[in-house]
Amino acid sequence: MSQKNQILKYFSRSHATHLHARGEFGTMALIQQLDCQVGDDILELGCGTGATLMTMAALYPKSNFFGVDQSALMLEKTNGRLKFCGLAKRVFLKQTDAGCALPFEDNSFDRIYVESMLAIQQGEALPRILAEIKRILKPQGTICFNETIWAPEISLEELKSINAICLSQFGIIQANEVYPYLKDWQQLLQQLDFEIEASLAVDGITISSPPKIPFLTAFRSKLFTAIGKLKGRLASGSKVEWKQYEATMNEIHSEGAKILEGTIFKAKNIK
């Protein structure tokens, strides 16, 4: 079994949440940009263990939510979280296959959001996925995503070296090297006929009045995460998996060095 599968299973078993720039705050900033409306059909691409889907379903009871992921284990955890929070009937889940079309008809969604999934796609897989997103978005539909991309200070040689280490150790890259920098992402979105409405550094974002999740629902979700963390720590081999991952990432992300920057993009489908 590859290191990639092991670390993803660790994240699944431990009910890991908000694995993106600025964590839960980053999710709230994304939600603010997404600007959901009553009756919207909304998709999360790569829903992980379901923390954001839970938040969205709790905040917007009059919208319709869908989640997809390639991992059956991640979807199992998402479904478990939603049930634990009493929201399972509000969200429809589907499993996707790598490299295949998304399992939805053209023009299906008003809004699509993604957290830390697009940037780790290798090479031309990134524009292929964005083209699929465009296909299933309604005309004038909105895509928002929070992705960690390469900082402009990092040279192509450096980022390729870092990617090679990550690919060797975990079977997954740190961030796309064909479209490495902010300008490359902006150009790619424009080439695909998206109108960019915002591209914001997550570190510079402030939220004046963050949305309030119902207390009991938020508590249940945090409890679900805590239970997963405990099980993850007790599972055979989990400590070894995490320590290996942490040691490698600490070596790559040397103290004080900025190699990546979290960015929230918002774009409209102008097909």
Salt bridges, closest charged atoms under 4 A:
GLU24 OE1 - LYS222 NZ 3.43
ASP40 OD2 - ARG111 NE 2.49
ASP41 OD2 - LYS138 NZ 3.73
ASP106 OD1 - ARG135 NH1 2.76
ASP110 OD2 - LYS138 NZ 3.26
GLU115 OE2 - HIS20 NE2 3.29
GLU132 OE2 - ARG135 NE 2.84
ASP184 OD1 - LYS183 NZ 3.35
GLU197 OE1 - LYS266 NZ 3.82
GLU197 OE2 - LYS268 NZ 3.34
GLU241 OE1 - ARG13 NH2 3.10
GLU261 OE1 - LYS258 NZ 3.46
